Amino acid sequence: MWFSFDGESFETHNTEKEAREYAESAMDDWADTADDGWNENSVHVSYGKITHAVRVERVDITEENVHLVPHGCEGIEEHYLEKIVPDDYRCNICGGVVQFDGTAPKPGMWGGR
């Protein structure tokens, strides 16, 4: 999954091409509406791969943590950043993307002695 940000709103896309085209379109729009120089929103245009997500857990209110709940709020939450895509590893020989499952190299195999 990919994202783009046009300076005002966040969009998700299925491919890098879609995200890049959306960002390029936003830059064209900002260029068309700019007076002198750059429109200030154009510096925020970006796109990229979504690699993490936020997991939110509600915290039970107890006598020990009730002081952490701000006035007017119903409770507190813990937020955790979690990786949602595997790490990309590159082959030292061909440069291609490989997967590493933690298995030690075996004699006779690349990397094994």
CYANA upper distance limits for C-alpha pairs under 8 A (distance plus 0.5 A):
  1 MET  CA     12 THR  CA      7.56
  1 MET  CA     13 HIS  CA      6.56
  1 MET  CA     14 ASN  CA      5.61
  1 MET  CA     15 THR  CA      7.09
  1 MET  CA     49 LYS  CA      6.76
  1 MET  CA     50 ILE  CA      6.23
  2 TRP  CA     12 THR  CA      6.19
  2 TRP  CA     13 HIS  CA      5.47
  2 TRP  CA     14 ASN  CA      6.50
  2 TRP  CA     15 THR  CA      6.62
  2 TRP  CA     16 GLU  CA      6.53
  2 TRP  CA     19 ALA  CA      6.79
  2 TRP  CA     47 TYR  CA      7.86
  2 TRP  CA     48 GLY  CA      6.19
  2 TRP  CA     49 LYS  CA      4.91
  2 TRP  CA     50 ILE  CA      5.78
  3 PHE  CA     10 PHE  CA      7.57
  3 PHE  CA     11 GLU  CA      6.10
  3 PHE  CA     12 THR  CA      4.85
  3 PHE  CA     13 HIS  CA      6.26
  3 PHE  CA     19 ALA  CA      6.43
  3 PHE  CA     47 TYR  CA      5.95
  3 PHE  CA     48 GLY  CA      6.04
  3 PHE  CA     49 LYS  CA      6.74
  3 PHE  CA     50 ILE  CA      6.89
  4 SER  CA     10 PHE  CA      6.41
  4 SER  CA     11 GLU  CA      5.78
  4 SER  CA     12 THR  CA      6.87
  4 SER  CA     13 HIS  CA      8.14
  4 SER  CA     19 ALA  CA      5.83
  4 SER  CA     20 ARG  CA      7.87
  4 SER  CA     22 TYR  CA      7.33
  4 SER  CA     23 ALA  CA      6.58
  4 SER  CA     45 VAL  CA      8.04
  4 SER  CA     46 SER  CA      6.20
  4 SER  CA     47 TYR  CA      4.56
  4 SER  CA     48 GLY  CA      7.12
  5 PHE  CA      9 SER  CA      6.21
  5 PHE  CA     10 PHE  CA      5.08
  5 PHE  CA     11 GLU  CA      6.81
  5 PHE  CA     23 ALA  CA      7.31
  5 PHE  CA     44 HIS  CA      7.80
  5 PHE  CA     45 VAL  CA      5.84
  5 PHE  CA     46 SER  CA      5.76
  5 PHE  CA     47 TYR  CA      6.67
  6 ASP  CA     10 PHE  CA      7.40
  6 ASP  CA     22 TYR  CA      8.25
  6 ASP  CA     23 ALA  CA      6.49
  6 ASP  CA     26 ALA  CA      5.91
  6 ASP  CA     27 MET  CA      8.14
  6 ASP  CA     41 ASN  CA      8.35
  6 ASP  CA     42 SER  CA      7.98
  6 ASP  CA     44 HIS  CA      7.45
  6 ASP  CA     45 VAL  CA      5.14
  6 ASP  CA     46 SER  CA      7.28
  7 GLY  CA     41 ASN  CA      5.36
  7 GLY  CA     42 SER  CA      6.58
  7 GLY  CA     43 VAL  CA      7.90
  7 GLY  CA     44 HIS  CA      5.36
  7 GLY  CA     45 VAL  CA      5.54
  8 GLU  CA     41 ASN  CA      7.81
 12 THR  CA     19 ALA  CA      7.95
 13 HIS  CA     18 GLU  CA      6.59
 13 HIS  CA     19 ALA  CA      6.26
 14 ASN  CA     18 GLU  CA      7.60
 15 THR  CA     19 ALA  CA      7.06
 16 GLU  CA     20 ARG  CA      6.55
 16 GLU  CA     48 GLY  CA      7.82
 16 GLU  CA     49 LYS  CA      7.96
 17 LYS  CA     21 GLU  CA      6.54
 18 GLU  CA     22 TYR  CA      6.64
 19 ALA  CA     23 ALA  CA      6.77
 19 ALA  CA     47 TYR  CA      6.42
 19 ALA  CA     48 GLY  CA      7.82
 20 ARG  CA     24 GLU  CA      6.58
 20 ARG  CA     47 TYR  CA      6.71
 21 GLU  CA     25 SER  CA      6.53
 22 TYR  CA     26 ALA  CA      6.74
 23 ALA  CA     27 MET  CA      6.81
 23 ALA  CA     45 VAL  CA      6.73
 23 ALA  CA     46 SER  CA      6.66
 23 ALA  CA     47 TYR  CA      6.90
 24 GLU  CA     28 ASP  CA      6.81
 25 SER  CA     29 ASP  CA      6.74
 26 ALA  CA     30 TRP  CA      6.68
 26 ALA  CA     42 SER  CA      8.28
 26 ALA  CA     45 VAL  CA      7.70
 27 MET  CA     31 ALA  CA      6.56
 27 MET  CA     42 SER  CA      6.64
 27 MET  CA     45 VAL  CA      7.55
 28 ASP  CA     32 ASP  CA      6.72
 29 ASP  CA     33 THR  CA      6.92
 30 TRP  CA     34 ALA  CA      6.52
 30 TRP  CA     38 TRP  CA      8.25
 30 TRP  CA     39 ASN  CA      6.50
 30 TRP  CA     41 ASN  CA      7.90
 30 TRP  CA     42 SER  CA      6.39
 31 ALA  CA     38 TRP  CA      7.49
 31 ALA  CA     39 ASN  CA      7.57
 31 ALA  CA     42 SER  CA      8.43
 33 THR  CA     39 ASN  CA      7.73
 34 ALA  CA     38 TRP  CA      6.21
 34 ALA  CA     39 ASN  CA      5.41
 35 ASP  CA     39 ASN  CA      7.90
 38 TRP  CA     42 SER  CA      7.37
 39 ASN  CA     43 VAL  CA      8.33
 40 GLU  CA     44 HIS  CA      8.49
 41 ASN  CA     45 VAL  CA      7.74
 51 THR  CA     83 LYS  CA      6.42
 51 THR  CA     84 ILE  CA      6.05
 51 THR  CA     85 VAL  CA      5.98
 52 HIS  CA     81 LEU  CA      6.97
 52 HIS  CA     82 GLU  CA      5.87
 52 HIS  CA     83 LYS  CA      4.82
 52 HIS  CA     84 ILE  CA      5.67
 52 HIS  CA     85 VAL  CA      7.82
 53 ALA  CA     81 LEU  CA      6.31
 53 ALA  CA     82 GLU  CA      5.88
 53 ALA  CA     83 LYS  CA      6.96
 53 ALA  CA     84 ILE  CA      7.05
 54 VAL  CA     79 HIS  CA      6.92
 54 VAL  CA     80 TYR  CA      6.00
 54 VAL  CA     81 LEU  CA      5.18
 54 VAL  CA     82 GLU  CA      6.61
 55 ARG  CA     79 HIS  CA      6.26
 55 ARG  CA     80 TYR  CA      5.57
 55 ARG  CA     81 LEU  CA      6.89
 55 ARG  CA     82 GLU  CA      7.45
 56 VAL  CA     77 GLU  CA      7.01
 56 VAL  CA     78 GLU  CA      6.31
 56 VAL  CA     79 HIS  CA      5.18
 56 VAL  CA     80 TYR  CA      6.94
 57 GLU  CA     77 GLU  CA      6.04
 57 GLU  CA     78 GLU  CA      5.75
 57 GLU  CA     79 HIS  CA      7.03
 58 ARG  CA     75 GLY  CA      8.16
 58 ARG  CA     76 ILE  CA      6.75
 58 ARG  CA     77 GLU  CA      4.92
 58 ARG  CA     78 GLU  CA      6.87
 59 VAL  CA     75 GLY  CA      7.80
 59 VAL  CA     76 ILE  CA      6.16
 59 VAL  CA     77 GLU  CA      5.82
 59 VAL  CA     78 GLU  CA      7.23
 60 ASP  CA     75 GLY  CA      8.36
 60 ASP  CA     76 ILE  CA      8.38
 61 ILE  CA     65 ASN  CA      6.70
 61 ILE  CA     66 VAL  CA      6.28
 61 ILE  CA     75 GLY  CA      7.44
 61 ILE  CA     76 ILE  CA      8.26
 62 THR  CA     66 VAL  CA      6.27
 65 ASN  CA     69 VAL  CA      8.05
 68 LEU  CA     76 ILE  CA      8.00
 69 VAL  CA     73 CYS  CA      6.93
 69 VAL  CA     74 GLU  CA      7.94
 69 VAL  CA     75 GLY  CA      6.27
 69 VAL  CA     76 ILE  CA      6.53
 88 ASP  CA     97 VAL  CA      6.67
 88 ASP  CA     98 VAL  CA      7.37
 88 ASP  CA     99 GLN  CA      7.51
 89 TYR  CA     97 VAL  CA      6.04
 89 TYR  CA     98 VAL  CA      5.82
 89 TYR  CA     99 GLN  CA      6.76
 89 TYR  CA    100 PHE  CA      7.74
 90 ARG  CA     95 GLY  CA      5.72
 90 ARG  CA     96 GLY  CA      5.86
 90 ARG  CA     97 VAL  CA      5.15
 90 ARG  CA     98 VAL  CA      6.24
 91 CYS  CA     95 GLY  CA      5.15
 91 CYS  CA     96 GLY  CA      5.85
 91 CYS  CA     97 VAL  CA      6.84
 91 CYS  CA     98 VAL  CA      6.72
105 PRO  CA    109 MET  CA      7.16
105 PRO  CA    110 TRP  CA      7.84
105 PRO  CA    111 GLY  CA      6.49
105 PRO  CA    112 GLY  CA      5.30
106 LYS  CA    111 GLY  CA      8.29
106 LYS  CA    112 GLY  CA      5.46
106 LYS  CA    113 ARG  CA      7.87
107 PRO  CA    112 GLY  CA      5.01
107 PRO  CA    113 ARG  CA      5.38
108 GLY  CA    112 GLY  CA      6.46
108 GLY  CA    113 ARG  CA      6.95
109 MET  CA    113 ARG  CA      8.27
